[in-house]
Amino acid sequence: MSEDELVKQACDFFGWRRIGKDIRDCPATDIAQLYRQRRLEGGPGRIGVPATG
């Protein structure tokens, strides 16, 4: 899924109906942290979880 779709899904999960910059920044910060931890891979157009090996 794309990063935008992931943010929308996260906002929907928490019941946030309005997705302004302030609300978008919350899951975007978490997504960035997951990239740093290498728990997500890909880019804005297609995010995925790393394959286990």
PDB file as gemmi writes it, atoms N, CA and C in Angstrom:
CRYST1    1.000    1.000    1.000  90.00  90.00  90.00 P 1                      
ATOM      1  N   MET A   1       0.847  -1.171   0.000  1.00  0.00           N  
ATOM      2  CA  MET A   1       0.000   0.000   0.000  1.00  0.00           C  
ATOM      3  C   MET A   1       0.889   1.230   0.000  1.00  0.00           C  
ATOM      4  N   SER A   2       0.349   2.338  -0.399  1.00  0.00           N  
ATOM      5  CA  SER A   2       1.119   3.585  -0.409  1.00  0.00           C  
ATOM      6  C   SER A   2       1.169   4.176   1.002  1.00  0.00           C  
ATOM      7  N   GLU A   3       2.116   5.089   1.198  1.00  0.00           N  
ATOM      8  CA  GLU A   3       2.221   5.748   2.502  1.00  0.00           C  
ATOM      9  C   GLU A   3       0.954   6.538   2.804  1.00  0.00           C  
ATOM     10  N   ASP A   4       0.381   7.196   1.805  1.00  0.00           N  
ATOM     11  CA  ASP A   4      -0.872   7.939   2.020  1.00  0.00           C  
ATOM     12  C   ASP A   4      -1.993   7.012   2.475  1.00  0.00           C  
ATOM     13  N   GLU A   5      -2.081   5.838   1.839  1.00  0.00           N  
ATOM     14  CA  GLU A   5      -3.127   4.882   2.221  1.00  0.00           C  
ATOM     15  C   GLU A   5      -2.901   4.365   3.641  1.00  0.00           C  
ATOM     16  N   LEU A   6      -1.638   4.120   3.996  1.00  0.00           N  
ATOM     17  CA  LEU A   6      -1.332   3.666   5.352  1.00  0.00           C  
ATOM     18  C   LEU A   6      -1.734   4.722   6.381  1.00  0.00           C  
ATOM     19  N   VAL A   7      -1.448   5.982   6.091  1.00  0.00           N  
ATOM     20  CA  VAL A   7      -1.837   7.072   6.993  1.00  0.00           C  
ATOM     21  C   VAL A   7      -3.361   7.135   7.104  1.00  0.00           C  
ATOM     22  N   LYS A   8      -4.061   7.025   5.987  1.00  0.00           N  
ATOM     23  CA  LYS A   8      -5.537   7.057   6.012  1.00  0.00           C  
ATOM     24  C   LYS A   8      -6.099   5.896   6.822  1.00  0.00           C  
ATOM     25  N   GLN A   9      -5.521   4.709   6.644  1.00  0.00           N  
ATOM     26  CA  GLN A   9      -5.985   3.533   7.390  1.00  0.00           C  
ATOM     27  C   GLN A   9      -5.748   3.703   8.890  1.00  0.00           C  
ATOM     28  N   ALA A  10      -4.582   4.230   9.241  1.00  0.00           N  
ATOM     29  CA  ALA A  10      -4.279   4.458  10.658  1.00  0.00           C  
ATOM     30  C   ALA A  10      -5.246   5.470  11.263  1.00  0.00           C  
ATOM     31  N   CYS A  11      -5.505   6.540  10.543  1.00  0.00           N  
ATOM     32  CA  CYS A  11      -6.431   7.563  11.034  1.00  0.00           C  
ATOM     33  C   CYS A  11      -7.832   6.988  11.199  1.00  0.00           C  
ATOM     34  N   ASP A  12      -8.250   6.178  10.245  1.00  0.00           N  
ATOM     35  CA  ASP A  12      -9.563   5.545  10.333  1.00  0.00           C  
ATOM     36  C   ASP A  12      -9.621   4.601  11.538  1.00  0.00           C  
ATOM     37  N   PHE A  13      -8.562   3.854  11.775  1.00  0.00           N  
ATOM     38  CA  PHE A  13      -8.502   2.935  12.909  1.00  0.00           C  
ATOM     39  C   PHE A  13      -8.719   3.674  14.228  1.00  0.00           C  
ATOM     40  N   PHE A  14      -8.117   4.854  14.347  1.00  0.00           N  
ATOM     41  CA  PHE A  14      -8.244   5.625  15.587  1.00  0.00           C  
ATOM     42  C   PHE A  14      -9.479   6.524  15.605  1.00  0.00           C  
ATOM     43  N   GLY A  15     -10.268   6.481  14.538  1.00  0.00           N  
ATOM     44  CA  GLY A  15     -11.504   7.254  14.494  1.00  0.00           C  
ATOM     45  C   GLY A  15     -11.314   8.720  14.151  1.00  0.00           C  
ATOM     46  N   TRP A  16     -10.157   9.066  13.588  1.00  0.00           N  
ATOM     47  CA  TRP A  16      -9.902  10.451  13.199  1.00  0.00           C  
ATOM     48  C   TRP A  16     -10.505  10.676  11.820  1.00  0.00           C  
ATOM     49  N   ARG A  17     -11.573  11.437  11.759  1.00  0.00           N  
ATOM     50  CA  ARG A  17     -12.281  11.672  10.495  1.00  0.00           C  
ATOM     51  C   ARG A  17     -11.633  12.786   9.671  1.00  0.00           C  
ATOM     52  N   ARG A  18     -11.091  13.768  10.363  1.00  0.00           N  
ATOM     53  CA  ARG A  18     -10.432  14.878   9.666  1.00  0.00           C  
ATOM     54  C   ARG A  18      -8.943  14.561   9.623  1.00  0.00           C  
ATOM     55  N   ILE A  19      -8.356  14.659   8.433  1.00  0.00           N  
ATOM     56  CA  ILE A  19      -6.936  14.338   8.305  1.00  0.00           C  
ATOM     57  C   ILE A  19      -6.190  15.592   7.860  1.00  0.00           C  
ATOM     58  N   GLY A  20      -6.025  16.516   8.792  1.00  0.00           N  
ATOM     59  CA  GLY A  20      -5.243  17.717   8.533  1.00  0.00           C  
ATOM     60  C   GLY A  20      -3.774  17.452   8.799  1.00  0.00           C  
ATOM     61  N   LYS A  21      -2.954  18.461   8.580  1.00  0.00           N  
ATOM     62  CA  LYS A  21      -1.508  18.307   8.758  1.00  0.00           C  
ATOM     63  C   LYS A  21      -1.157  17.852  10.172  1.00  0.00           C  
ATOM     64  N   ASP A  22      -1.803  18.428  11.166  1.00  0.00           N  
ATOM     65  CA  ASP A  22      -1.486  18.059  12.547  1.00  0.00           C  
ATOM     66  C   ASP A  22      -1.782  16.595  12.823  1.00  0.00           C  
ATOM     67  N   ILE A  23      -2.869  16.079  12.297  1.00  0.00           N  
ATOM     68  CA  ILE A  23      -3.222  14.672  12.501  1.00  0.00           C  
ATOM     69  C   ILE A  23      -2.371  13.776  11.610  1.00  0.00           C  
ATOM     70  N   ARG A  24      -2.115  14.179  10.378  1.00  0.00           N  
ATOM     71  CA  ARG A  24      -1.295  13.400   9.445  1.00  0.00           C  
ATOM     72  C   ARG A  24       0.129  13.226   9.979  1.00  0.00           C  
ATOM     73  N   ASP A  25       0.627  14.229  10.677  1.00  0.00           N  
ATOM     74  CA  ASP A  25       1.996  14.167  11.196  1.00  0.00           C  
ATOM     75  C   ASP A  25       2.185  13.058  12.229  1.00  0.00           C  
ATOM     76  N   CYS A  26       1.142  12.720  12.980  1.00  0.00           N  
ATOM     77  CA  CYS A  26       1.275  11.679  14.019  1.00  0.00           C  
ATOM     78  C   CYS A  26       1.630  10.320  13.417  1.00  0.00           C  
ATOM     79  N   PRO A  27       0.824   9.764  12.525  1.00  0.00           N  
ATOM     80  CA  PRO A  27       1.207   8.470  11.956  1.00  0.00           C  
ATOM     81  C   PRO A  27       2.430   8.576  11.044  1.00  0.00           C  
ATOM     82  N   ALA A  28       2.643   9.717  10.399  1.00  0.00           N  
ATOM     83  CA  ALA A  28       3.814   9.887   9.542  1.00  0.00           C  
ATOM     84  C   ALA A  28       5.097   9.790  10.366  1.00  0.00           C  
ATOM     85  N   THR A  29       5.083  10.321  11.577  1.00  0.00           N  
ATOM     86  CA  THR A  29       6.233  10.219  12.474  1.00  0.00           C  
ATOM     87  C   THR A  29       6.470   8.759  12.852  1.00  0.00           C  
ATOM     88  N   ASP A  30       5.402   8.036  13.138  1.00  0.00           N  
ATOM     89  CA  ASP A  30       5.530   6.616  13.476  1.00  0.00           C  
ATOM     90  C   ASP A  30       6.065   5.812  12.286  1.00  0.00           C  
ATOM     91  N   ILE A  31       5.591   6.115  11.093  1.00  0.00           N  
ATOM     92  CA  ILE A  31       6.059   5.425   9.892  1.00  0.00           C  
ATOM     93  C   ILE A  31       7.555   5.672   9.698  1.00  0.00           C  
ATOM     94  N   ALA A  32       7.992   6.906   9.881  1.00  0.00           N  
ATOM     95  CA  ALA A  32       9.414   7.232   9.757  1.00  0.00           C  
ATOM     96  C   ALA A  32      10.235   6.439  10.771  1.00  0.00           C  
ATOM     97  N   GLN A  33       9.734   6.304  11.978  1.00  0.00           N  
ATOM     98  CA  GLN A  33      10.429   5.532  13.014  1.00  0.00           C  
ATOM     99  C   GLN A  33      10.523   4.058  12.618  1.00  0.00           C  
ATOM    100  N   LEU A  34       9.457   3.514  12.062  1.00  0.00           N  
ATOM    101  CA  LEU A  34       9.472   2.117  11.635  1.00  0.00           C  
ATOM    102  C   LEU A  34      10.475   1.897  10.497  1.00  0.00           C  
ATOM    103  N   TYR A  35      10.638   2.883   9.610  1.00  0.00           N  
ATOM    104  CA  TYR A  35      11.679   2.800   8.576  1.00  0.00           C  
ATOM    105  C   TYR A  35      13.067   2.763   9.222  1.00  0.00           C  
ATOM    106  N   ARG A  36      13.296   3.654  10.188  1.00  0.00           N  
ATOM    107  CA  ARG A  36      14.606   3.694  10.859  1.00  0.00           C  
ATOM    108  C   ARG A  36      14.913   2.373  11.568  1.00  0.00           C  
ATOM    109  N   GLN A  37      13.879   1.744  12.103  1.00  0.00           N  
ATOM    110  CA  GLN A  37      14.042   0.457  12.781  1.00  0.00           C  
ATOM    111  C   GLN A  37      14.080  -0.712  11.795  1.00  0.00           C  
ATOM    112  N   ARG A  38      13.943  -0.400  10.502  1.00  0.00           N  
ATOM    113  CA  ARG A  38      13.928  -1.407   9.425  1.00  0.00           C  
ATOM    114  C   ARG A  38      12.772  -2.392   9.571  1.00  0.00           C  
ATOM    115  N   ARG A  39      11.669  -1.885  10.136  1.00  0.00           N  
ATOM    116  CA  ARG A  39      10.469  -2.715  10.263  1.00  0.00           C  
ATOM    117  C   ARG A  39       9.523  -2.478   9.103  1.00  0.00           C  
ATOM    118  N   LEU A  40       9.812  -1.436   8.292  1.00  0.00           N  
ATOM    119  CA  LEU A  40       9.117  -1.166   7.039  1.00  0.00           C  
ATOM    120  C   LEU A  40      10.180  -0.969   5.974  1.00  0.00           C  
ATOM    121  N   GLU A  41       9.802  -1.253   4.721  1.00  0.00           N  
ATOM    122  CA  GLU A  41      10.698  -1.005   3.606  1.00  0.00           C  
ATOM    123  C   GLU A  41       9.899  -0.469   2.433  1.00  0.00           C  
ATOM    124  N   GLY A  42      10.580   0.010   1.429  1.00  0.00           N  
ATOM    125  CA  GLY A  42       9.922   0.568   0.260  1.00  0.00           C  
ATOM    126  C   GLY A  42       9.973   2.077   0.299  1.00  0.00           C  
ATOM    127  N   GLY A  43       9.010   2.692  -0.349  1.00  0.00           N  
ATOM    128  CA  GLY A  43       8.967   4.140  -0.413  1.00  0.00           C  
ATOM    129  C   GLY A  43       7.545   4.630  -0.340  1.00  0.00           C  
ATOM    130  N   PRO A  44       7.356   5.919  -0.595  1.00  0.00           N  
ATOM    131  CA  PRO A  44       6.009   6.489  -0.456  1.00  0.00           C  
ATOM    132  C   PRO A  44       4.950   5.819  -1.320  1.00  0.00           C  
ATOM    133  N   GLY A  45       5.347   5.277  -2.483  1.00  0.00           N  
ATOM    134  CA  GLY A  45       4.365   4.658  -3.368  1.00  0.00           C  
ATOM    135  C   GLY A  45       4.006   3.237  -3.008  1.00  0.00           C  
ATOM    136  N   ARG A  46       4.888   2.586  -2.281  1.00  0.00           N  
ATOM    137  CA  ARG A  46       4.637   1.174  -1.937  1.00  0.00           C  
ATOM    138  C   ARG A  46       5.418   0.825  -0.676  1.00  0.00           C  
ATOM    139  N   ILE A  47       4.718   0.679   0.418  1.00  0.00           N  
ATOM    140  CA  ILE A  47       5.330   0.329   1.695  1.00  0.00           C  
ATOM    141  C   ILE A  47       5.055  -1.144   1.967  1.00  0.00           C  
ATOM    142  N   GLY A  48       6.052  -1.812   2.501  1.00  0.00           N  
ATOM    143  CA  GLY A  48       5.875  -3.196   2.861  1.00  0.00           C  
ATOM    144  C   GLY A  48       6.699  -3.543   4.072  1.00  0.00           C  
ATOM    145  N   VAL A  49       6.545  -4.758   4.521  1.00  0.00           N  
ATOM    146  CA  VAL A  49       7.368  -5.243   5.629  1.00  0.00           C  
ATOM    147  C   VAL A  49       8.501  -6.048   5.034  1.00  0.00           C  
ATOM    148  N   PRO A  50       9.669  -5.964   5.637  1.00  0.00           N  
ATOM    149  CA  PRO A  50      10.809  -6.727   5.125  1.00  0.00           C  
ATOM    150  C   PRO A  50      10.537  -8.235   5.191  1.00  0.00           C  
ATOM    151  N   ALA A  51      11.050  -8.928   4.207  1.00  0.00           N  
ATOM    152  CA  ALA A  51      10.931 -10.386   4.210  1.00  0.00           C  
ATOM    153  C   ALA A  51      11.816 -10.947   5.313  1.00  0.00           C  
ATOM    154  N   THR A  52      11.306 -11.938   5.980  1.00  0.00           N  
ATOM    155  CA  THR A  52      12.114 -12.583   7.019  1.00  0.00           C  
ATOM    156  C   THR A  52      12.994 -13.626   6.349  1.00  0.00           C  
ATOM    157  N   GLY A  53      14.183 -13.769   6.843  1.00  0.00           N  
ATOM    158  CA  GLY A  53      15.073 -14.698   6.189  1.00  0.00           C  
ATOM    159  C   GLY A  53      15.834 -15.444   7.120  1.00  0.00           C  
TER     160      GLY A  53                                                      
END                                                                             
